[in-house]
Amino acid sequence: MCCCGRYSWRSLRSSLSRLLEAATQGRQFKKERRMPVSKGEHFAQRDIYIDYSFEEVMFRCDHVTGSIFRRFYGEGESAKPVPHDNHLFNHALLYGDEITSEQYEQGKERS
């Protein structure tokens, strides 16, 4: 039984799955999958610039020092490097887009 005592968990689960199915019918989803920014050998050979527009932030990965610098839209680059396990940086690797150094230096305005 659920918290109110009226429904079993099984009936709630099946109702939820029917609602989700009904909500997604007729929608067309992109078949193109986003690929995360490739780390591998690229990070060792050249600087990598990443734009993560969802959080309005860009990152620069310096291949010589191995440092990662952050730049929020409308601001300058951070003076201190961010750690490699930074949550925002790792989301940018998964969901962001690789950009050129010119785009990074030009920056973007906050929306």
N, C-alpha and C positions, 0 to 999 in steps of 0.2 A: 504494500500500500504506500501511497505517496503521503506527504506531510498532512494533507487534509483528510485522508482516509477514504476518499471517494474512488480513486483510480489505482489500478495496479501499475507498477513501473513498466511492465511489458506493454500495456495498452498506451501509456504515454509515449514510449519509445516508438511504437509503430505509428502513432498519430503524428509525431514529430517528423518521422521519415517521409510520410505521405505529404505533409505540408512543405517540406523542403523540395520534394520531387515536383509538386505542383508549382512552387515558386520559380523553379528553374526551367520549366517547360517553356519552349518558345524563345528562350534567350539564346543568342548565338555567342559563344565564347571564342576568343582568339585561339587558333590552333598553334600559333607561334609561341614557343616557350622562350622565356628570358633565360639567358645564360649568365651565370655570375662572372664577375671580372676574374680572369685567369691569373693566378698568383705565380706558380711555377717559375720557370726560367725568366719570364718577362721582368719580374721584380729584381732579378740580379743583373740584368743587362741594361735597363733604362729606367728613368723616372716614370712613375705611373700616376695619372691624374684621374680622379673619380668624382663624378657629380651624382649626388643623392638628392634629387629634387623633392622627394616626399618630406624630408626633414630640413630642406633648404641649407645644405652643407656640401662642401667639396673637400677632398683630401688630396694631398700630394705625398707620394711615397718616394723618398730619396734613396736611390739604389746604392749610392756610395756609402752613406752612413747607416742605412737601414732604418732611418727615422720616418715617422709619419706625422704630417702636419695637417691641421684642420683649418678650414676657412668657412665660416658661416656667411650666407648671402648678406651683402651690405656691409661686411666687416673685412678687416685685414686678416692675414694669416696668423695663427697662434705662434707665440714666441717659443713655447715649450712643445716638444713632440708629445703626441698622445701614445699611450701604450698599445701594443699589438693586439691585446685582448679587449680593447675598447668596444663596447656594445654598438655604438653608433657606426664605428668604422667597419665592423664585421657585417652590419646590415647593409652598409654601402657596397661592400664587396659582393654581397648576394643580390641586391636589388638595384644598385646604381649603374650608371653608364660610364664607360671610359671616355674621357675627353682629352683634348689637346692641351699643351702647356699654355698656348695663347688664350684659350677659353678660360683656363684656370686663373691666369694673371688678370684677365679682363674682369672676372668676377660676375656676379649677378645681383640684382636688387631683390630685396625681400618683397614678397607679395602681400 
